[in-house]
Amino acid sequence: MTDAATADPFAAASAEFERMLARQVKGFDYFTSPAPAVGVTPKDTLIARGTMRLNHYRPLVDDVYRVPVLLVMATTNRGFIFDMVPGQSLVEFLLKAGFDVFMLEWEPPRPHERDLTLESYVLDFLPAAVERIADETGEPDVSVVGYCFGGVLSLLWAALEGDGRLANLATFTTPVDFHRMDLFQSWADRRYFDVDRLVDTLGNVPGEMLYSAFYMLRPAAGTAQNIRLYDNLWDDAFVRSVRMFERWNNDTLPLAGEYFRQTTKQLMWDNRLVERTMEVGGRAIDLSRIVQPFLHLAAEHDHIVPREASAPLIDMIGSADKREVVLKGGHVSLVAGPNAVKRMWPTLARWLAERST
């Protein structure tokens, strides 16, 4: 409150009345207008096969770095977290910085895709995307950037298949010690959670069930957000941001049944990645085989992948050129929040630029 408003209670009351009226008008707009368009950066879809989508974004500058960049989205959510709206888009930021950008994202698996496995993603989808990028660009290698479980898939692929194609690997908020994800561990406790019965009964695991699990990590956050929204309904930029993230959070994808069964047993229960007993397609996963330049970006206040769950990763990588950066923010705001453009995006762009000529 300004000094003038403090000195003049009538001015303060008038200002609050005007703000209350603005809230009413904006509140009506909020519930009656469509959500803001997201993921609008121009692109071409190169592969549309089942649950897999590989997109190539059209360049925004004339000169681009030699090594293309592949963004790998987590299997639980839509890829537009990387491409919210103009001015708040990691994709747009990288394009303007001179990178040739691709994204591997996912559609909901159909009932007949319930048998997709970790092998499907690591030994089929990811290699197919990398090969298609090589065909499209004429470049033999690629920088891979994975978010959350997209980072896990990228690590598994890099440990098995990356020698010939991988130039650089970056991951965001990527877990390796799943026993340190405490609340998920409680919900997936093998004494009470019958994953076999769930998958055998439902086939694919519903997105609503996964959304509920994420929501219960911070059950009061929704109420707090609604209060902040009401207080700021007069602020168009604030409302737009809330609607974008609300749309993304609410659009949780179902997971293929066998894939969910595997990840629950091998990672949540047996913690095989950090225990170094993980196998994909009968082949041992050894992250020390990843010798390409490596960057991990972690969020200081991540409630989905706590720091303890991602902290062992940097020491498991074999590269001599490896770096971990811990930035302020949460699991989502690190990647797409208002401050991402000042913190994470420039850090990633500088690191890639030094290794992409």
C-alpha positions, 0 to 999 in steps of 0.5 A, a space after each residue: 500500500 502506498 504512503 498516500 493510500 495510508 494517509 487517506 483511508 478513503 483513497 485506500 477504500 476506493 482503490 480496493 473497491 475498484 480492485 474488487 470490481 475488477 475481480 468480479 469482471 475478470 472472474 466472469 472472464 476466467 470461467 467463460 473464456 477459453 484457456 490460452 493457446 499453448 504449444 503454438 511455436 510452428 513445428 512439423 510432426 516427423 513421426 506419429 506412431 502409436 503413443 510416440 510423437 516426434 516434432 521438429 520446430 521451424 527455425 527462428 534465426 538463419 544461423 544454427 548450431 551444428 548439433 541438433 537438440 532433442 527434448 524428451 518429455 516425461 511420459 506422464 504429461 504433455 510436452 507443451 510445458 516446454 512451449 507454453 506461450 510466446 515469451 514463456 517457451 523454452 522451445 522458442 528460447 532455444 530456437 532464438 539462441 540458434 539451436 535446431 530443436 526437436 521434441 519427443 512427446 507422448 499421446 495417451 496409449 490406446 488399449 492395445 498398447 497396454 503391452 508397451 514396456 521400458 524396452 519400447 521406450 528405450 530401445 524403440 521410440 528413442 532410437 527411432 527419434 534419434 535416427 529420424 533426426 539424423 536423416 532430417 539434419 544430416 548430422 550424425 549426433 544429437 544433444 538429448 535433454 530429458 525432463 523428469 522421467 524423460 530424463 530417466 529414459 534418456 539415461 537408460 538409452 544413453 547407457 545402452 545406445 548412445 555411443 554412436 549418436 549422443 553428443 551431449 546429455 542434459 537432464 532436469 529434475 531426474 530421479 535415480 534413488 527412488 527410495 528417497 521419494 518418500 510419499 510415492 514410496 508410501 503409496 506404492 508400498 508392496 505390502 498394500 499396493 497390488 500392481 499386478 492386479 491393477 494392471 491385469 484389471 485395467 490394462 493402462 493405468 488411468 491418468 486420473 489415478 496418476 493425477 491424484 498421486 501428484 495432487 496428494 503430494 501437496 494437497 493444500 496447494 490447490 486451495 492456496 492457489 485458488 486464494 492467490 488467484 482470487 487476490 490477483 484476478 485483476 492481473 491479466 498476466 497472473 491469470 494467464 500463467 495460472 490457466 496455463 499451468 492448471 491446464 498442464 497439471 490437469 492433463 495427466 496422461 495414462 501410462 501403458 500397463 506393462 510399462 507401469 508394472 515394470 517401473 513400479 517393481 524395478 524402480 519404486 520397489 527394487 530401486 535398481 537404478 541406484 543399486 546398479 542392478 537395472 536391466 533393459 532388454 536383458 542388458 545391464 544399465 551402467 551409467 558410468 558408460 555415459 562419457 559424453 558431456 553431462 549436465 543435471 539441473 535440479 530444483 531446490 524446492 522440488 516436491 515431486 523429485 526431492 533433491 535426495 532422489 536426484 543427488 546420486 546421479 552426478 556421481 554415477 555418470 562416467 563423463 569427465 565433463 559433468 556438472 550439476 546445477 541446483 537452482 531456486 524453484 520447484 519441479 515445474 517452475 524450474 522449467 517453465 516458471 516466470 523465472 526460468 527465462 532468467 535462470 535455467 534456460 540461459 544455463 542450459 543454452 550456454 552449456 549446449 552452445 559450448 558443446 554444439 559446434 
